[in-house]
Amino acid sequence: MGIHQRDSGVLELRDVVRTYQLGAEQVHALRGISLDIADNEYVAIMGPSGSGKSTLMNIIGCLDVPTSGTYSLGGEPVASKDESELAEIRNRMIGFVFQTFNLIPRADILHNVELPLIYGGIGRVERLERARTALEKVGLAERMRHRPNELSGGQRQRVAIARALVFEPSIILADEPTGNLDSKTGAEIMSLFDELHASGQTIILVTHEDMIASHASRTIRLRDGRVESDVASPVRNPPHGVELAGPAAHDIRSGGAA
């Protein structure tokens, strides 16, 4: 497999404003957001409905651009990029994990994980090796030829995480990653995120659940399009006594009950 040089994940937002025009009404989704997120940070973004967290996620993920203000990712200004340039940055630097998994039901999970690499123009041998490696990393080495409907919800979310990892992005951006899972399975998925962070991955979670946010070492709370608080946790202990080197971590890697 070719060596992929991971870009710096440092991101900087300065006075970011995002407004939308809905008929005669102007909606102020973000009202001057300034924040930095460094390499290997584990950040939770929280806020009530209408706080601006989804809009902020879209801007961080290069799915949208600010109305005003600046956004730089890895030292590269992205606020003025066109759609093709934004797509290239997304493919190269950001791995997305969504609440609804977004898997292709008729394709096996190896192909689901391989798909972004096809769009990225990676050759067949390299992309299959990368896809297999990503699935091994999330504990699904023995399920590669299964289709999504043959897997549990937790396993499908692990496929989505493998797909996010396959381009070796600098940032994993997860939107309510346990929203469709029961509490036990959700805890196992969060244990996997903990492992990824411990291995050096930058992780940004968008969530409304305090229990999910408690895995992060920093929590940014939004209200009415502004940063209400930005708090770092001096010591992070995973909920439920999860120890990353212990049995729970082994279960995740080995494809245990999820």
Summary of the structure (lengths in Angstrom):
residues: 258
radius of gyration: 18.1
end to end distance: 29.6
largest distance: 56.7
contacts: 826
relative contact order: 0.18
helix: 36%
strand: 26%
